[in-house]
Amino acid sequence: MTRIINLTLFISGLFIFYSFTSKSPENLTTTDLKWYTFEEAVEASKKNPKKMMIDIYTPWCGWCKKMDKTSFVDPKVTAYLNEHFYAVKLDAEMKEDVLFNQHKFEFRVDAGRRGIHTLAYSLLEGKMSYPSIVYMDEKMQRILISPGYKDGKDLLKELKFTGEEKYNVMKWEEYRKMQ
């Protein structure tokens, strides 16, 4: 009789444990965020057009690292990004050249304190701030420049603004106040 009670308690305990640790339906679509280089995203967009979300960072930026550890691992953010965007990581101080629209972008040691990659400079219109996110449409036209750290909730709001093309009917400031 003691064995039956112990077995029943054990099975009940397992049931309770797994009911609290199983994934909820909203997390079932969660996957790791697929990061692209700028060139990979441009090529992929030629075959399957999507918007681009370009995370412009530097290796020494503390807020950039915090976004990587929090915002870019948020299940809702990763699911939305993977479905609607090509997510690009762009080191604003990388040394490799990038060819885009028949123009060679390169690292310039004579710019900034540590040097600047001219693609990052161009995308940010010279307003170098890290982290910054640049959103581009399927035609590689800039939609929005968004400087500064964003938590998962605020980042998802921006993603929906650009992903659902709300920018065609209102300014970001208006949309942000509505949400």
Stockholm file with secondary structure:
# STOCKHOLM 1.0

chainA/1-179         MTRIINLTLFISGLFIFYSFTSKSPENLTTTDLKWYTFEEAVEASKKNPKKMMIDIYTPWCGWCKKMDKTSFVDPKVTAYLNEHFYAVKLDAEMKEDVLFNQHKFEFRVDAGRRGIHTLAYSLLEGKMSYPSIVYMDEKMQRILISPGYKDGKDLLKELKFTGEEKYNVMKWEEYRKMQ
#=GR chainA/1-179 SS CHHHHHHHHHHHHHHHHHHHHSCCGGGTTCCCCCEECHHHHHHHHHHSCCEEEEEEECTTCHHHHHHHHTGGGCHHHHHHHHHHEEEEEEETTCCSCEEETTEEECEETTSTTTCEEHHHHHHTTTCCCSSEEEEECTTSCEEEEEESCCCHHHHHHHHHHHHTTGGGTSCHHHHHHHC
#=GC SS_cons         CHHHHHHHHHHHHHHHHHHHHSCCGGGTTCCCCCEECHHHHHHHHHHSCCEEEEEEECTTCHHHHHHHHTGGGCHHHHHHHHHHEEEEEEETTCCSCEEETTEEECEETTSTTTCEEHHHHHHTTTCCCSSEEEEECTTSCEEEEEESCCCHHHHHHHHHHHHTTGGGTSCHHHHHHHC
//
